[in-house]
């Protein structure tokens, strides 16, 4: 359920690291907790983000939840698909519904992220 090649945060984001690029999304657990997602607010490409600081937000029929950046860097790309189809976050949170791609400025921060087994233990699954 939680891919082994991803790293996870306690705030329920996932990260796929490829070279100096980190693809960020929300976990399956997060989308289930949120319910039906109706809107996604993401930063613009070129924006600087800090690990642990707000990156954007996800709005569901239940609530608005902040998304926290797992790593420090610059937004290289945002997933344009989500502006017209935010429900994709409910359908494929670990795949096509990634949120942003970051150019990492502090790759060593990735060492603080959880492996899949640790994340599953953290959420009690």
C-alpha positions, 0 to 999 in steps of 0.5 A, a space after each residue: 500500500 505504501 511504496 518502498 521507494 518513497 519516504 514519508 513525513 509525520 504530516 502525511 506527505 510522501 517524497 520520491 527522490 531522484 538525483 537532486 529532484 524530490 517529487 512530493 505528494 500526500 499519502 493514501 492515509 491523508 486522502 482517506 482522512 480528508 475525504 472527497 478533495 475538491 481543490 488544491 492550492 499549490 505554489 508557483 514554479 520558482 517559489 522557494 520552500 522550507 522544510 516543515 513550512 506550508 507548501 500549499 493546501 488541499 480542500 475537501 468537503 470536510 476541511 482545508 488542510 495545509 501541506 507541509 514541505 518535507 524538504 527545502 528547495 525551489 519548486 521546479 514544477 507543479 502538477 497542472 492536472 490537479 487544478 482541473 481534476 483535484 479528485 485525482 488525489 483521492 484516486 491515485 495519491 502515490 502516482 499521477 496525483 503528485 503535487 510538486 517537484 522540488 529542486 532540493 537545496 539541502 538533500 541531507 534533510 531526506 535522512 529525516 524522512 520515514 521509510 514505508 514500514 516506519 510510516 505504516 507503524 506511525 499511522 497504525 496500519 
